[in-house]
Amino acid sequence: MAASSFDPAGMKPALQFRLHQQLTLTPQLQQAIRLLQLSQLELEAELRQIAESNPLLEFAEEIEDDEAVDNAEAESEYPSAESVAATSSSEHDGDDVSDWADGGGVAEAPIDFSSSSVSSGSSSRNDEDFEPQNAAPETLQQHLLWQLNLASFNPRQHLIATVLIDALNTAGYLTEGLDAVLAALPADLNATLDEVDAVRRQLQGFDPAGVGSLDLRDCLRVQLEQFDPDTPQRELALRMVDTELELLARNDIARLARRLRASEDDVAAAAVLIRSLDPRPGAALDATPVEYVAPDVYALRDGSRWRVSLNPDAQPRLGLNQHYCGLIARARGEDASWMRGQLQEARWLIKSLESRAETLLKVADAIVRRQSAFLDYGPEAMHPLVLREVAEEVGMHESTISRVTTRKYLHTPRGTFELKYFFSSGVSTEDGGSASATAIQAMLRKLIDAEDARKPLSDQAIAEELQRKGIQVARRTVAKYREGLRIPTSSERQRAS
């Protein structure tokens, strides 16, 4: 690239030459990168949208429908089964996408990443159509509104209760307080805080008991009050909730007995009664849908080694519409130019999908080879692995590996994991090697599961135990891993026991 500049000494322009490289992302390359980072569901939605705007693209099930129509028409014209078979055979013998310019009217077969035929895939989909579908789960608000409509509330109370129900969080608590509810009510209602609180207390008696509470103490007290008055240690439990909730959380029975002037046996029985209550009454009706993950890749043992294969049901099977391909040779002018452009885009898309599948398989295979010990022995045998190592092995850039491993899942005999799960940093060991963070977390969990509940291991004790196993890890690192696993501290584990 040439550039000119002014030379003040010579009073004339001076020529300078600079060379540089520049990577230009073509629309096709941009599309390939985009498809690579999409998850299964996102890819399906993306392809559906593209196919709607490009008549030359067709999914496998659409091609099967067209073939069924063609067969039905052939049967009506040629009653003989032999003649139908012969006609069908002669038509398919000439199928070739490259012949479109010569008037050929048949497109290439859809992409199929499995050895099974398209018809078998269609059969599995038809079977899925008859699977029972669960009804939409009932939300906490719906459950409470149903009870409200059956309650003997006057219109004014009904309106207040409706606003209260709408303000509840997923656990069933009124976290925003009564002032926020009062502000949400119509101004001409002229409601007071005492009136809103009275309706709230009635709401607390709905199922599940304790909804509409302002805090944990309020929630537990409401549930205890619903027990029969003759329930053993009910009154002691009420006193404990009112005044000693913090001591109860620490499970300090001896101190609770002194504070409440009761025997330790009675205090322990009251604590058991309180722990039988539900501190999050609304959580049982949480309508958050459960997300199911379909694996993109399978890892199965074949003799002495692990083999990787793509999930055929997770790969889109996309082909070209044979009818429109046959029209290209007969089209003229702008129509011909437009259809040729659509055909080229369709071919690019199919090629990008093939490249995506090949890349996913190659990366998954490299990961499985590196982490075969995990598949054989479990998380404690996980090796440290970073993106650069896989990128060098498969000859790709680290950013590509990052895209491939995001929201792509590998099914193994030990469970289904996101490909990113198999990457972790390393910690030095005494023999000069390294252990992955995942392996250390598995060892940490194993140590805690085996500890004496009366004397839980501190972070320092766990660090020392790991050091005896040859893993050089600091107490701060143990604490970080423990928090990542959502394991309470040793003092909290002791109180919970």
C-alpha positions, 0 to 999 in steps of 0.5 A: 500500500502506497502513501505520500507525505510532504518533505519540508527540506526538498519542498516536494512530496516523498513516497513511502511504501508500507506492507500490511496484512488484513483479514477480510471476513466474507459474508460466508466466513461470518456465517460459518463463525456464527453457526459455530457458536450457536447451541442446538436450539439456536441453530435450529431456529436460525436455519428455520429462519434462513429456509423461510427466505430461501426457497431452495433450502429444505429440511429433511422432513419437508423432503420426505413429505414431497416424496410422499406426495410424488409417490401418491401421484405416481400410484394414481397414474401407474397402478402397477407397483412394479412400474412405480418402482421402475419410474422412481428408480429411473428418476433418482438415477439422474439426480445430480445438483451439478446438472441444474444448468443442463435442466436437471431438476433434482437437488442433492440429498439432505445432510445426514450425519448418521448411518441411518436413513432419513426415513428412520429419522422420520419414524423417531420424530413421529414417535415423539409426536405421541409423547404425553405433554405435561400441562403448564405448572401452576404458579404460586400466584395462580394457586393463591388467586384460586383460593382468594376467589373462594374466600369470603373477602369483600371487594375492598379486601379482595383488591388488597389481597390481589396486590399483595399476591402479585408482590410476593417473590418466588419464596412466598415472602413480601420483600418489598414491605407493606409501604410498597403495597400501599403505594401500588393500591389505587389512591381513591381506595384510601387504604391504610397500613393497618388494613393492608397488614390485616389482609396480609395476615389472612393471606398467611393462612392460605396454602402454603402456610406462611406465604405473605410473611415479611421475614423468616421469624414471621413465616415460622411463627405462622406455621407453628400457630397452625399446629394443634395447641396440644402439640408437644413443645409448640409453645417452647418453639414459639418462644424460641422463634420469637427471641432466640432464632440466632442461637437456634441457627447455631444449634447451641442447645445448652445456651438455648436451654439456659436462656429459655429456662428449659431442659436440653431435651425439651429444647432439642425437641422444640428445635426438631419441630421448628426444623420441620417447618418450611422456611420458603413456602412458595418455592414448592410452587416455583413454575420455573421450567426445567431445561433438558439438554440434548447432547451434541456428541457421544463418548463411548468405550470401544474396546480399550479406547474411547470413541466419539460420535455426533448425535444424529438427532442433534444435527440439522439435515438440510438439503436443496429443494429439487423442484426449484433447482429444476426451474433454474435452467428454464428461468430467464433474466432477473429471476434466473440471477436471483435463483442462482444467487439463492442456490449459491447461498444454500450451498454455502450454508450446507457447507458451513453446517458440514464444517461445523459438524466436522469441527465439533467432532474434531474438538470433542475427540481431542478433549476425550483423548486428553480426559480419558482418565476422567471417563475411566476413573471419575473427576479426581482423575481430571487433567489440567487442560486449557484452550491453547492445548486443544487449539494446537492439537486440532490446528485451530485458533483458541477463539474457535475452540471457545466457540465450539465448546460453549453450550455444546454437550458431551454425553458420557457414561458418567453423565452429560457435561458441557465441553467447557467442563473439561477445561481447568487450570492446574495446581502444582504437585510435589512430583513436578506435575499438576492437578486440575482444579476439577480434580482438587474440587472432587477430592475436597468434596470427598474429604468433606463427605467423609468427615466427622460431622461433630468435628468438621474439617477446616479449610486449613485442615483440608489444605494440609490433607491435600498437601499430604497427598502431594498437592500444593494448595493454599488455604485460600484456594481451598476456601475458593473451591469450597465456596464454588461448590457451595459447601458451607464453612466448617462452623456452619456444617457443625451447626447443621449437624 
